[in-house]
Amino acid sequence: GEDVEQSLFLSVREGDSSVINCTYTDSSSTYLYWYKQEPGAGLQLLTYIFSNMDMKQDQRLTVLLNKKDKHLSLRIADTQTGDSAIYFCAESLSGYSTLTFGKGTMLLVSP
Amino acid sequence: EAQVTQNPRYLITVTGKKLTVTCSQNMNHEYMSWYRQDPGLGLRQIYYSMNVEVTDKGDVPEGYKVSRKEKRNFPLILESPSPNQTSLYFCASSPRLGGTEQYFGPGTRLTVT
């Protein structure tokens, strides 16, 4: 079945880059997502990437996809304390199917 | 403002006492779903609905019911809550199945004693 794995915790200093990693098992996955959950709030879609892309950049966010290794990463440049949150990786078989979420990575940014 | 609302935000109840968590969206979205979030387990989908009167089970539907009588509302019903249903619940909506435009509610923290 589908499975999405993430490391549970990452700590960085303000101004550094953060890299959050995710692996998935279903090679049929065509959409891969990153969501952000701030304390006490729901999930917010940050970005997504199609499986035929290697990279997607959006301001401070860079998503890298290695489809051969089924590995997805989210890089946050110049990490700020406001980036402290839980980040969820998710995948779906198409843009019209249900999502499978990872367990989430807690990012802690210290001043 | 486009939003998904849930009520209540916090609820403490006792085993066996029926409860309903409401979810409402103002974006005319067809697709709505319920998730539960538990430490170390991430988000797991409970039920989803692709339109009015169309609902289907997600990954963990046991002990829950849903209904979709109106497009904007998708209540989650626990007929006989048990302590293992203590969790953080999220409702989400999107114009279609899939995650490219999915909006989440703020969450309902439920404790069953």
Chai-1 contact restraints between the chains, C-beta under 6 A:
chainA,res_idxA,chainB,res_idxB,connection_type,confidence,min_distance_angstrom,max_distance_angstrom,comment,restraint_id
A,Y33,B,G99,contact,1.0,0.0,6.0,A-B,restraint_1
A,A41,B,P106,contact,1.0,0.0,6.0,A-B,restraint_2
A,G42,B,F90,contact,1.0,0.0,6.0,A-B,restraint_3
A,G42,B,F104,contact,1.0,0.0,6.0,A-B,restraint_4
A,G42,B,G105,contact,1.0,0.0,6.0,A-B,restraint_5
A,G42,B,P106,contact,1.0,0.0,6.0,A-B,restraint_6
A,G42,B,G107,contact,1.0,0.0,6.0,A-B,restraint_7
A,L43,B,F104,contact,1.0,0.0,6.0,A-B,restraint_8
A,Y48,B,T100,contact,1.0,0.0,6.0,A-B,restraint_9
A,S92,B,G98,contact,1.0,0.0,6.0,A-B,restraint_10
A,S92,B,G99,contact,1.0,0.0,6.0,A-B,restraint_11
A,G95,B,G98,contact,1.0,0.0,6.0,A-B,restraint_12
A,G95,B,T100,contact,1.0,0.0,6.0,A-B,restraint_13
A,Y96,B,R96,contact,1.0,0.0,6.0,A-B,restraint_14
A,Y96,B,L97,contact,1.0,0.0,6.0,A-B,restraint_15
A,Y96,B,G98,contact,1.0,0.0,6.0,A-B,restraint_16
A,S97,B,L97,contact,1.0,0.0,6.0,A-B,restraint_17
A,L99,B,G99,contact,1.0,0.0,6.0,A-B,restraint_18
A,F101,B,G42,contact,1.0,0.0,6.0,A-B,restraint_19
A,F101,B,L43,contact,1.0,0.0,6.0,A-B,restraint_20
A,G102,B,G42,contact,1.0,0.0,6.0,A-B,restraint_21
A,K103,B,G42,contact,1.0,0.0,6.0,A-B,restraint_22
A,G104,B,G42,contact,1.0,0.0,6.0,A-B,restraint_23
